[in-house]
Amino acid sequence: MTIPTFETIFAVPMTCEDCIRDISGSLYKLDGIKNVNANLKEQLVSIEGNASPSAIVEAIQATGRDAILRGSGKPNSAAVCILESHAPQVENKVRGLVRMVQVAPNLTILDLSIRGLSPGTYHATIRESGDISQGPESTGGIWEAVKAKKEGSPCRGVLGTIQVSKGGVGSVFLDKPIQIWEMIGRSIVVARELDGKLDKNDADTLVGVIARSAGAWENDKTVCSCSGKTVWEEREEQKGKGML
């Protein structure tokens, strides 16, 4: 399936036109990048194409600069899910992130990145419930699994698999026939077994609630009104907690 192009906006520290040339040059090396526009005054870079957000961040970071996703897609067409471990022995609970963008009437792309897990193959699924009070154990069954079995059709709640390397890092770019609004408030579980019993004490099982995210140009925050921190200070704080 050919993924339509979409827009993503990133905050990137830039000081001059050379910065823009470096960033643009790195981004245009990626497959699927159609257009790159940078605004020095606003410290924002707009990218049109169908490359994954994680690949875009890596390309920008390859120039020696950091990047923070500020928005993607059209209004009400983006979502995010922070994946955490509920195992008591895990110190840094945040282990992954799923970025979701609806790029067509019935097509959503998912950019899933995780770190800190044991090497191997993991299954990512959308669950019926967004209740994570007991970690993955309280999220219910796989979304639409019963319906899919009854109709003999593929289950939309089964997102796919992700391979985690020996270094504990994994990423995958998926597309599913789902609309963003159908997922909001549900949860995503990443676990070794697709249909196995979920255990909140398993350090290699992650879970998070799917929440609405800003569309392109909807998030213009530069300082958090709650903490007074800039987005870059917040970034370092989250990285210290294990966020990608």
C-alpha positions as a Markdown table, in Angstrom:
| # | Residue | x | y | z |
|---|---|---|---|---|
| 1 | Met | 0.0 | 0.0 | 0.0 |
| 2 | Thr | 1.3 | 3.4 | -0.9 |
| 3 | Ile | 1.2 | 5.8 | 2.1 |
| 4 | Pro | -0.1 | 9.3 | 1.2 |
| 5 | Thr | 2.1 | 12.3 | 2.1 |
| 6 | Phe | 1.5 | 14.2 | 5.3 |
| 7 | Glu | 3.0 | 17.1 | 7.1 |
| 8 | Thr | 5.0 | 17.0 | 10.3 |
| 9 | Ile | 6.4 | 20.0 | 12.3 |
| 10 | Phe | 9.5 | 19.8 | 14.4 |
| 11 | Ala | 11.1 | 22.3 | 16.8 |
| 12 | Val | 14.8 | 22.4 | 15.9 |
| 13 | Pro | 17.5 | 24.8 | 17.3 |
| 14 | Met | 18.8 | 26.8 | 14.4 |
| 15 | Thr | 21.0 | 29.9 | 14.2 |
| 16 | Cys | 21.6 | 30.6 | 10.5 |
| 17 | Glu | 21.1 | 29.5 | 6.9 |
| 18 | Asp | 23.9 | 27.0 | 7.2 |
| 19 | Cys | 21.8 | 25.2 | 9.8 |
| 20 | Ile | 18.9 | 25.0 | 7.4 |
| 21 | Arg | 21.1 | 23.7 | 4.6 |
| 22 | Asp | 22.5 | 21.0 | 6.9 |
| 23 | Ile | 19.1 | 19.9 | 8.1 |
| 24 | Ser | 17.5 | 20.0 | 4.6 |
| 25 | Gly | 20.4 | 18.0 | 3.1 |
| 26 | Ser | 20.1 | 15.3 | 5.7 |
| 27 | Leu | 16.4 | 15.0 | 5.3 |
| 28 | Tyr | 16.3 | 14.9 | 1.5 |
| 29 | Lys | 18.5 | 11.8 | 1.8 |
| 30 | Leu | 15.5 | 9.9 | 3.3 |
| 31 | Asp | 13.1 | 8.1 | 1.0 |
| 32 | Gly | 9.7 | 9.7 | 0.9 |
| 33 | Ile | 10.7 | 13.3 | 1.7 |
| 34 | Lys | 8.9 | 15.7 | -0.7 |
| 35 | Asn | 9.5 | 19.1 | 0.8 |
| 36 | Val | 11.4 | 20.7 | 3.7 |
| 37 | Asn | 10.7 | 24.3 | 4.9 |
| 38 | Ala | 12.5 | 25.9 | 7.9 |
| 39 | Asn | 11.6 | 29.0 | 9.9 |
| 40 | Leu | 14.6 | 30.5 | 11.7 |
| 41 | Lys | 12.5 | 32.9 | 13.7 |
| 42 | Glu | 10.1 | 30.3 | 15.0 |
| 43 | Gln | 12.8 | 27.5 | 15.2 |
| 44 | Leu | 10.5 | 25.2 | 13.3 |
| 45 | Val | 11.0 | 22.8 | 10.4 |
| 46 | Ser | 8.0 | 21.6 | 8.3 |
| 47 | Ile | 8.4 | 18.3 | 6.4 |
| 48 | Glu | 6.1 | 16.9 | 3.8 |
| 49 | Gly | 6.3 | 13.3 | 2.7 |
| 50 | Asn | 5.7 | 9.8 | 4.0 |
| 51 | Ala | 8.9 | 9.1 | 5.9 |
| 52 | Ser | 8.4 | 8.0 | 9.5 |
| 53 | Pro | 8.7 | 10.6 | 12.3 |
| 54 | Ser | 11.4 | 8.5 | 14.0 |
| 55 | Ala | 13.5 | 8.5 | 10.8 |
| 56 | Ile | 13.1 | 12.2 | 10.5 |
| 57 | Val | 14.3 | 12.8 | 14.0 |
| 58 | Glu | 17.3 | 10.6 | 13.4 |
| 59 | Ala | 18.2 | 12.5 | 10.2 |
| 60 | Ile | 18.0 | 15.8 | 12.1 |
| 61 | Gln | 20.0 | 14.5 | 15.0 |
| 62 | Ala | 22.7 | 13.3 | 12.5 |
| 63 | Thr | 23.4 | 17.0 | 11.9 |
| 64 | Gly | 24.2 | 17.4 | 15.6 |
| 65 | Arg | 20.9 | 19.0 | 16.5 |
| 66 | Asp | 18.0 | 17.8 | 18.5 |
| 67 | Ala | 14.3 | 17.7 | 17.3 |
| 68 | Ile | 11.0 | 17.7 | 19.0 |
| 69 | Leu | 7.8 | 16.7 | 17.2 |
| 70 | Arg | 5.4 | 19.6 | 17.6 |
| 71 | Gly | 2.5 | 18.4 | 15.4 |
| 72 | Ser | 1.6 | 16.1 | 12.6 |
| 73 | Gly | -1.2 | 15.7 | 10.1 |
| 74 | Lys | -4.4 | 17.7 | 10.0 |
| 75 | Pro | -6.3 | 18.8 | 13.1 |
| 76 | Asn | -7.9 | 15.9 | 15.1 |
| 77 | Ser | -5.9 | 13.4 | 13.0 |
| 78 | Ala | -3.0 | 12.7 | 15.3 |
| 79 | Ala | -2.5 | 10.7 | 18.5 |
| 80 | Val | 0.3 | 9.5 | 20.8 |
| 81 | Cys | 0.8 | 6.7 | 23.3 |
| 82 | Ile | 3.6 | 6.7 | 25.9 |
| 83 | Leu | 4.6 | 3.1 | 26.6 |
| 84 | Glu | 5.6 | 2.2 | 30.2 |
| 85 | Ser | 6.5 | -0.8 | 32.2 |
| 86 | His | 4.5 | -1.4 | 35.4 |
| 87 | Ala | 7.0 | -3.9 | 36.8 |
| 88 | Pro | 8.1 | -2.8 | 40.2 |
| 89 | Gln | 11.8 | -3.7 | 39.6 |
| 90 | Val | 12.0 | -1.3 | 36.6 |
| 91 | Glu | 13.4 | 2.1 | 37.5 |
| 92 | Asn | 12.9 | 4.1 | 34.3 |
| 93 | Lys | 9.2 | 3.2 | 33.6 |
| 94 | Val | 9.0 | 5.0 | 30.2 |
| 95 | Arg | 10.3 | 2.6 | 27.6 |
| 96 | Gly | 8.6 | 3.6 | 24.3 |
| 97 | Leu | 6.5 | 5.9 | 22.2 |
| 98 | Val | 3.9 | 5.4 | 19.5 |
| 99 | Arg | 3.1 | 8.3 | 17.2 |
| 100 | Met | -0.1 | 7.9 | 15.1 |
| 101 | Val | -1.2 | 10.0 | 12.1 |
| 102 | Gln | -4.3 | 9.5 | 10.0 |
| 103 | Val | -3.3 | 10.3 | 6.4 |
| 104 | Ala | -6.4 | 9.2 | 4.6 |
| 105 | Pro | -10.1 | 8.7 | 5.4 |
| 106 | Asn | -9.4 | 5.1 | 6.5 |
| 107 | Leu | -5.7 | 4.9 | 6.9 |
| 108 | Thr | -3.5 | 5.6 | 9.9 |
| 109 | Ile | 0.3 | 5.2 | 10.1 |
| 110 | Leu | 1.9 | 4.2 | 13.4 |
| 111 | Asp | 5.5 | 4.9 | 14.3 |
| 112 | Leu | 6.5 | 2.7 | 17.2 |
| 113 | Ser | 9.9 | 3.0 | 19.0 |
| 114 | Ile | 10.9 | 1.2 | 22.2 |
| 115 | Arg | 14.1 | 0.7 | 24.2 |
| 116 | Gly | 15.3 | -1.1 | 27.2 |
| 117 | Leu | 13.6 | -4.5 | 26.5 |
| 118 | Ser | 15.1 | -7.9 | 26.2 |
| 119 | Pro | 16.0 | -8.9 | 22.6 |
| 120 | Gly | 13.4 | -10.7 | 20.6 |
| 121 | Thr | 10.1 | -10.4 | 18.7 |
| 122 | Tyr | 7.2 | -8.4 | 20.4 |
| 123 | His | 3.5 | -8.0 | 19.4 |
| 124 | Ala | 1.8 | -4.6 | 19.5 |
| 125 | Thr | -1.9 | -4.6 | 20.0 |
| 126 | Ile | -4.7 | -2.1 | 20.7 |
| 127 | Arg | -6.8 | -3.2 | 23.7 |
| 128 | Glu | -10.5 | -2.8 | 24.3 |
| 129 | Ser | -10.0 | -0.6 | 27.4 |
| 130 | Gly | -7.8 | 2.3 | 28.4 |
| 131 | Asp | -7.8 | 1.2 | 32.0 |
| 132 | Ile | -4.1 | 0.7 | 33.0 |
| 133 | Ser | -4.7 | 0.8 | 36.8 |
| 134 | Gln | -3.3 | -2.7 | 36.9 |
| 135 | Gly | -0.9 | -2.2 | 34.0 |
| 136 | Pro | -1.6 | -4.4 | 31.0 |
| 137 | Glu | -3.7 | -6.8 | 33.0 |
| 138 | Ser | -6.7 | -4.3 | 33.2 |
| 139 | Thr | -6.7 | -3.4 | 29.5 |
| 140 | Gly | -9.2 | -6.1 | 28.4 |
| 141 | Gly | -8.9 | -8.2 | 25.3 |
| 142 | Ile | -7.5 | -7.2 | 21.9 |
| 143 | Trp | -9.8 | -4.6 | 20.2 |
| 144 | Glu | -12.2 | -6.2 | 17.7 |
| 145 | Ala | -10.7 | -9.7 | 18.1 |
| 146 | Val | -14.1 | -11.2 | 18.7 |
| 147 | Lys | -15.6 | -9.4 | 15.7 |
| 148 | Ala | -12.7 | -10.4 | 13.4 |
| 149 | Lys | -13.0 | -14.1 | 14.5 |
| 150 | Lys | -16.8 | -14.1 | 13.8 |
| 151 | Glu | -16.4 | -12.5 | 10.4 |
| 152 | Gly | -13.2 | -14.3 | 9.5 |
| 153 | Ser | -11.5 | -11.0 | 8.8 |
| 154 | Pro | -8.1 | -9.6 | 9.9 |
| 155 | Cys | -8.2 | -8.1 | 13.3 |
| 156 | Arg | -7.6 | -4.3 | 13.3 |
| 157 | Gly | -6.5 | -4.4 | 16.9 |
| 158 | Val | -3.4 | -6.5 | 16.0 |
| 159 | Leu | -1.0 | -3.8 | 14.9 |
| 160 | Gly | 2.0 | -6.1 | 14.1 |
| 161 | Thr | 5.4 | -7.2 | 15.4 |
| 162 | Ile | 8.5 | -5.3 | 16.4 |
| 163 | Gln | 12.0 | -6.7 | 16.6 |
| 164 | Val | 14.2 | -5.6 | 19.5 |
| 165 | Ser | 17.9 | -5.8 | 19.0 |
| 166 | Lys | 20.6 | -7.1 | 21.3 |
| 167 | Gly | 21.0 | -3.5 | 22.5 |
| 168 | Gly | 17.3 | -3.4 | 23.6 |
| 169 | Val | 16.2 | -1.0 | 20.9 |
| 170 | Gly | 13.5 | -1.5 | 18.3 |
| 171 | Ser | 11.3 | 0.5 | 15.9 |
| 172 | Val | 8.7 | -0.2 | 13.3 |
| 173 | Phe | 6.6 | 1.8 | 10.9 |
| 174 | Leu | 3.0 | 0.4 | 10.4 |
| 175 | Asp | -0.2 | 1.3 | 8.6 |
| 176 | Lys | -3.6 | 0.1 | 9.5 |
| 177 | Pro | -7.2 | 0.8 | 8.2 |
| 178 | Ile | -8.2 | 2.7 | 11.3 |
| 179 | Gln | -9.4 | 6.2 | 12.0 |
| 180 | Ile | -7.7 | 8.1 | 14.9 |
| 181 | Trp | -11.0 | 8.7 | 16.8 |
| 182 | Glu | -11.6 | 5.0 | 17.0 |
| 183 | Met | -8.4 | 4.6 | 19.1 |
| 184 | Ile | -8.5 | 7.5 | 21.4 |
| 185 | Gly | -9.0 | 6.4 | 25.0 |
| 186 | Arg | -8.0 | 2.8 | 24.3 |
| 187 | Ser | -4.6 | 1.4 | 25.2 |
| 188 | Ile | -1.7 | -0.2 | 23.4 |
| 189 | Val | 0.2 | -3.2 | 24.8 |
| 190 | Val | 3.6 | -4.4 | 23.6 |
| 191 | Ala | 4.3 | -8.0 | 24.8 |
| 192 | Arg | 6.2 | -11.1 | 23.8 |
| 193 | Glu | 3.0 | -13.1 | 23.4 |
| 194 | Leu | 0.1 | -12.1 | 21.1 |
| 195 | Asp | -2.7 | -14.1 | 22.9 |
| 196 | Gly | -0.9 | -14.9 | 26.2 |
| 197 | Lys | -1.8 | -13.8 | 29.7 |
| 198 | Leu | -0.6 | -10.3 | 30.4 |
| 199 | Asp | 1.5 | -9.8 | 33.6 |
| 200 | Lys | 2.1 | -6.4 | 35.0 |
| 201 | Asn | 5.2 | -7.6 | 36.8 |
| 202 | Asp | 6.9 | -8.6 | 33.5 |
| 203 | Ala | 9.6 | -6.0 | 32.8 |
| 204 | Asp | 9.3 | -6.7 | 29.0 |
| 205 | Thr | 5.6 | -5.9 | 28.8 |
| 206 | Leu | 4.7 | -2.3 | 28.1 |
| 207 | Val | 1.4 | -0.5 | 28.1 |
| 208 | Gly | 0.0 | 3.0 | 27.5 |
| 209 | Val | -3.2 | 5.0 | 26.9 |
| 210 | Ile | -3.8 | 6.5 | 23.4 |
| 211 | Ala | -4.4 | 10.2 | 23.6 |
| 212 | Arg | -5.1 | 12.9 | 21.1 |
| 213 | Ser | -2.0 | 14.7 | 19.9 |
| 214 | Ala | -1.5 | 18.1 | 18.2 |
| 215 | Gly | -2.0 | 18.3 | 14.5 |
| 216 | Ala | 0.4 | 20.4 | 12.4 |
| 217 | Trp | 0.7 | 24.0 | 13.7 |
| 218 | Glu | -1.7 | 23.3 | 16.6 |
| 219 | Asn | 1.0 | 23.1 | 19.2 |
| 220 | Asp | 2.9 | 26.4 | 19.5 |
| 221 | Lys | 3.9 | 26.0 | 23.1 |
| 222 | Thr | 7.5 | 27.1 | 23.8 |
| 223 | Val | 7.3 | 27.2 | 27.6 |
| 224 | Cys | 5.2 | 24.9 | 29.9 |
| 225 | Ser | 2.7 | 27.0 | 31.8 |
| 226 | Cys | 2.8 | 24.5 | 34.7 |
| 227 | Ser | 6.5 | 24.2 | 35.3 |
| 228 | Gly | 7.9 | 27.2 | 33.5 |
| 229 | Lys | 10.3 | 24.9 | 31.6 |
| 230 | Thr | 11.1 | 25.3 | 27.9 |
| 231 | Val | 10.3 | 22.4 | 25.5 |
| 232 | Trp | 14.1 | 21.7 | 25.5 |
| 233 | Glu | 14.2 | 21.5 | 29.3 |
| 234 | Glu | 11.2 | 19.2 | 29.2 |
| 235 | Arg | 12.9 | 17.1 | 26.5 |
| 236 | Glu | 16.0 | 16.5 | 28.7 |
| 237 | Glu | 13.8 | 15.7 | 31.7 |
| 238 | Gln | 11.8 | 13.1 | 29.7 |
| 239 | Lys | 15.0 | 11.6 | 28.1 |
| 240 | Gly | 16.3 | 11.2 | 31.7 |
| 241 | Lys | 13.2 | 9.1 | 32.4 |
| 242 | Gly | 13.8 | 6.9 | 29.4 |
| 243 | Met | 11.7 | 8.7 | 26.8 |
| 244 | Leu | 12.9 | 8.4 | 23.2 |
